Amino acid sequence: MTADLTANAELDCVGLFCPMPIARTKEEIENIEIGQVLKVEADDPAAEEDIARWAKRVGHEVLRLEKSGNIITFWIRRKK
């Protein structure tokens, strides 16, 4: 289902717990260009709500969120 989305950068936050997934996502999204996509994988249950809320608050777009087992994968487009 992800064939139509291409990530410009990927971030592995598996094994990290709050607040590290959101802190690392914030740092990594600054390293890509506006309009590019960051793929983030995390297994902290809090990351699903935390990262989605953070992206909306700062103006980025969550293109897709998928769960497979305990892994949550986000595709986030940098908007600013």
MOZIKA-V487558 format. One record per residue. N is the residue number from 1. RES is the residue in one letter. PHI is phi in radians with two decimals (999 if undefined). OMEGA is omega in whole degrees, -180 to 180 (999 if undefined). NEAR is the number of other C-alpha atoms within 12 Angstrom. Layout:
N_RES_PHI_OMEGA_NEAR + N_RES_PHI_OMEGA_NEAR
This chain:
1_M_999_-177_9 + 2_T_-1.81_-177_14 + 3_A_-1.07_-178_7 + 4_D_-1.47_178_9 + 5_L_-1.94_177_20 + 6_T_-2.06_179_20 + 7_A_-1.52_175_27 + 8_N_-1.47_178_22 + 9_A_-2.66_180_25 + 10_E_-2.26_-179_24 + 11_L_-2.32_179_31 + 12_D_-1.79_178_24 + 13_C_-1.92_180_29 + 14_V_-1.11_-179_22 + 15_G_1.64_179_18 + 16_L_-1.72_-179_22 + 17_F_-2.13_-177_19 + 18_C_-0.80_11_22 + 19_P_-1.76_-172_20 + 20_M_-1.09_180_24 + 21_P_-1.01_-179_34 + 22_I_-1.27_178_32 + 23_A_-1.13_179_22 + 24_R_-1.19_178_27 + 25_T_-1.10_179_38 + 26_K_-1.03_179_26 + 27_E_-1.11_-174_16 + 28_E_-1.20_-178_27 + 29_I_-1.17_177_35 + 30_E_-1.24_-178_22 + 31_N_-1.59_177_20 + 32_I_-1.98_-178_24 + 33_E_-1.40_174_17 + 34_I_-1.00_-178_18 + 35_G_1.65_178_23 + 36_Q_-1.44_-174_27 + 37_V_-2.04_175_31 + 38_L_-1.89_175_39 + 39_K_-1.73_-178_35 + 40_V_-2.14_173_41 + 41_E_-2.02_-179_36 + 42_A_-2.54_176_38 + 43_D_-2.17_174_26 + 44_D_-1.33_-179_28 + 45_P_-0.96_180_24 + 46_A_-1.22_-176_21 + 47_A_-1.10_-178_35 + 48_E_-0.98_-180_30 + 49_E_-1.32_-176_20 + 50_D_-1.07_-177_25 + 51_I_-1.21_179_38 + 52_A_-1.08_-180_31 + 53_R_-1.16_179_18 + 54_W_-1.06_-178_22 + 55_A_-1.03_-180_29 + 56_K_-1.12_-177_19 + 57_R_-1.10_-177_14 + 58_V_-1.63_173_18 + 59_G_1.70_175_19 + 60_H_-1.59_-175_28 + 61_E_-2.04_173_28 + 62_V_-1.43_-177_31 + 63_L_-1.34_-178_27 + 64_R_-2.75_174_26 + 65_L_-2.34_-180_26 + 66_E_-2.26_176_22 + 67_K_-2.13_176_20 + 68_S_-2.41_-173_12 + 69_G_1.14_179_12 + 70_N_-1.71_-179_17 + 71_I_-1.65_175_23 + 72_I_-1.88_-179_31 + 73_T_-2.06_179_34 + 74_F_-1.99_167_41 + 75_W_-2.03_-174_37 + 76_I_-2.09_176_42 + 77_R_-1.59_176_34 + 78_R_-1.28_-176_31 + 79_K_-1.86_180_22 + 80_K_-2.65_999_19
